[in-house]
């Protein structure tokens, strides 16, 4: 069935395509640098696939915006990356990074698809979901083959179905005499350990190479926040005698020459924070133990405050590209 007319893009469609354009221009820069500093042939092949996805998505999103007479963001260019800069991360880190970013792509594009009406936008997002799925599977297969996949904990579960009968199941805000974690809560806790481990390594590298002292200090602060959050989640599992998942070979070298502009570093950092806050919100909603929900609220608040400080740095340096916005009718009326 074809559309009977050619409608304008809705605000949500402009938002997702504009953001896709910006994010893929950034991803291209990152993938080009990783590809210039990778040894393992399997990992190189996966990075090439990721780069190809980003390049195609960038061109498609530009075409959609152009056809709709919408502004195309400046995004990131060759000026924001130095592929020949010394290696900053290990090959294993590239795999963990790709796995995490493919998860972000699945989440963001999945939500965006449910807000889109125009068939061209829906087709674009549907294809993006397929390629993100393929990237996740490729990366996971290599991680499994190399013994690097971070598996969530194994737990023993009852062999009978049961229903919650007492309010006591929800527990209290303090971790005293609370019931053991259920598998849903364990899943989110484990996932947040993994993403914070990756974020910590990424930000340690950024702090080491950033040109601006302010950007370097900001990344160091972010790495420490991620480290603290890992400890919070690890303690939650350990308190219930649940094995704690861990990553191997998240190495950061001693390189001090930056492969990226400070603008790209700050954008990447704010993207991580946004993803983290989204993960915490989802986990909080799915956790039935009150102490878990309280922990997520506390960690989200800290992440939001960190994000605000990062936004101020970007605004001060004129690095924050403004998304399309509705006209200010009140302001127009006074002109």
N, C-alpha and C positions, 0 to 999 in steps of 0.2 A: 504494500500500500504506500502511495506517495503522498507527500504533503500537498494540499491544494493551493497553498500560497507560500510566500517567502517571508515569514515573520522576522521581526527584529530579534536580536539576542536578548534574553531576559537578564536581569541583574545577576542571577546566580550563574547563568551561562557565561557572561562576560567575566565574572569572578574566576571561575575555574579555568577558563581558557587563558586568561591573562596570567594567572598564577602558574599555569603549566608552562607558558612561554618563559617566564622568569626562572622557574625552577629547573627547566631543562637546559637553559643556557648556562646555569651554574653547574649542573651535573656534567655537562660536556667538558668544562674546564677541569673538574676533579678527575674524570675518567682519563683525560689525556695525560695528566700528570701521573696517575697510577700506572697507566700503560707504559710510560717511559721508564718506570722503575719497578718492573715485575720480572721475576725469573721463571717461575713455574708456568709451564705451557698451558696446563688446564685452567689455571687462574687467569692467565692472559687471554685465553679464548673467551672466558666469561666476561672479563672487562670489555673486550671488544664488542660483545653482544650488548652489554649495557650502554656502551657509547653509541652504538648503532640505534638503539631504542631512543635514546635522548635526542639524537640528531633528527630522526624521523618525527618524533613528537614535537620538536621545536618547529620544524617546517610546517607541519600540519596545523599547529596552533596559530602560527603566524598567518597562514592562509585563511583560517576561519575568521580571525580578527580583521584582516585586510578586506575580506569579502563583505564583512558587516560594517565596514568603515569605522572600526574601533581603533583606538591608539594601541600600537605595539610597544611593549616596554623595552627600555634600553637593555636591561638585564646585564649579562656578563659576556665579555669578549676575550680575545687573545691577550689583551692588556692585563687581564686579571689572573693569568696563569703563566708560570715559567716551567714548562715540562722538563727542561734540562737541569732544574734544581736538584740537589742531592736527595737521595732516598730518605724519607722521614718515617715511613711505616713498613712493617713486615708484610710479606705476601699473605700470611694468615689473616692479618688485620683487614686486608682488602676483601677477603671472603666474608668476614663478619660484617664489615661495612655494607657490602652489597646485599647480604641477607636482610639486614636491618632496613636499608633504604627500599628494598622491594616490598617489605611489610608496610612501610609508610605509604608507598604507592598504591598498594591494594586497598588500604584503609581510606585514603583521601579520594581516590577515583571511585571507589564503591559508594561512598556517601554522595559524591558529586553527581554520579549517574542518576540517583534517585531524585535529584532536583532539576534535571535537564528535560526539556520538552522537544527541542529541535532535533530532528533525526541525525543531522550531521554531527552535532555535539555528542549525542548518545553513541553514535558509531565510534567516534574518536575515543570516548571514555571506555567503551566496551573493549576496544582494541588495546587500550592502555592497561586495562585489568588483565587481559590475556597475556600480554608481554611481561607484566609484573609477576604474574603467576609463573610463567616460564623461567624468568630470572631467579625467582625464589627457589624453584625446583632444581635448576642447574647448580645454584650455589649450595643448596643443601646436600645434593648428591656428592659434590666435591668435598664438602666438610665431613660428611659421613665416611667417604672413602679414605680420607686422611686422618680419621679419628679425632677430628676437631669440633664436631657438632656438639653444641651445648644442649644436652637433653634435660628437660624438666625432671624433677625427682620421681622415682618409682615409690609407690605407697601400696600398702595392703588395704583392700576395701571389703566391706561386708558382702556376703553372698545373698542377702535378702533386701527387699525394698522396704524403706521406712519413710514415715512422715514426721515432720516437726510437731511435737505435741506441747512443748512448753516454751514460754517466752525466754526462758533461760538460754535457749539456743543462740540468741542474739548477743549474749554476754554483756560486759560492761565496758566503760571507756578505758579502764586500766587492765593490763594483761595479767589479771589475777584469777585463777580458777576458771579461765575461759575454756570452752570446748576446743578440741583439736581443729585445725584448719580443714575445710573441705577441699575437694579437688579443684573447684573453680577458683577459690582463693589462692591455692598453691600455684595454679597456672599463671595468674596475674603477677603474683609475687616473684616467681621465677623469671618471667618475661621482663619485669622491671629491673631485676638484677642484671640481666644480659644487656639491656639497652644502656644502662648506666655504666657498665664496664666498658662498653664501646665508646660511649660519650667521654668518659674519663681519659681514655687513651687518645682520642681525637683532639681533645682540648689541651692535653699536655703537649702534644706536638705543636698545636697552634701557638700556645704560650711561648714555646721555645723559639719560634721563627718570626712571630709578628714584628713588624717594623716599629709600630707605635708602642711605647711603654704602657699607655692606657689600655690598648687592645690586649697586650700581653698579660697585664695584670687581671683584666676581665676574664680572659681564658683560664688563667690560673685559678681564679675564684670559682669558675664553673667546674673545673676539674675536681676541686676540693668538695664542691656541693655533690657532684656525682659520686665521689668516693664515700661521702657520708651517707648518701641515700642507699648505696650498695650495702653498707654496714647495717642500716636500719632493716632492710629487707632480709638480709642474711640472718640477723638476730631473730626475726619473726619466725623463720623456718627452724632455726636451731632450738628455739624455745619449745618446739613441738617434736624435737628429735627427727626432723626431716632433713635429708641430705641437701647440701647447698650446692647448686650448679656453679661451675667456674669456667672461665675461658683460658685457653692456652695461647701463648705466643702473641699477645697483644703488645708487641714490641714497638717502642719509639726510639729511633736512633739518636745520635748526638748531633745531627745536622742543625745548623743555625741559619741557613739561607732559606728564605721563604719561597715556597712554590706558588703561593697565592697572594693576591692583594689583600690588604687589611679589610677592604670593603667586602670581599668574598668571605673572608674568615668570619666577620661579624654576621653576615647574612646566614652563613652555615650554622653558626652558633644559635642564632635566634630560631632557625628552623628546627634545630634539635630540641630547644626549650618548648616550642609549640607542640612538637610531637610528644614530648614527655608529659606535658600538662594534659594533653588529650588521653594518653595512656592511663594517667592517674585518675582522671574523671571516670573512665570506663571501668577501671578496677574498683574504684570506690563504690560505684553503682552496683557492681556484681558481688561485693563483699557483704555478707550478712552479720559478721562480727563487728560490734560497735567500735572496738579498739582499732580495727583495721581501717574503718572509714575515717576515724579521727586522725590516724597517721597519714592517710592520703591527703586529707584537707591541709594538714600542717606542711607536708612536703610540697603540695601544690602552691601554697602561699609563698613559700620560700622561692620556688621556681618562678612564680609570677613577679616577685620583687626583683629577682635577677634579670628577668626579661625586660622589665621596665628600664632598668639601668642601661641595658644594652641598646634599647631603642633610643635613649638619650644620646649615647655615643654616636649612633648612626645619624641621628638628626643633626647633631653638632657638626659632623663631617660631611653632611649632605650626601650620605650613602643610602638613605632610605627612600626608595622609589615609591611614590604615592599611587595606590590603586585608583582606577576610575571611580569617581564618586558622583552622587546626585547633585544637581545644581542647588545653590543656596538661594531659595526664592525670597527669603526675607532680605538678604543682602541685595539681590537684584531689584527689589521693590524700592530700596532707598537710594539707588543710583540716580 
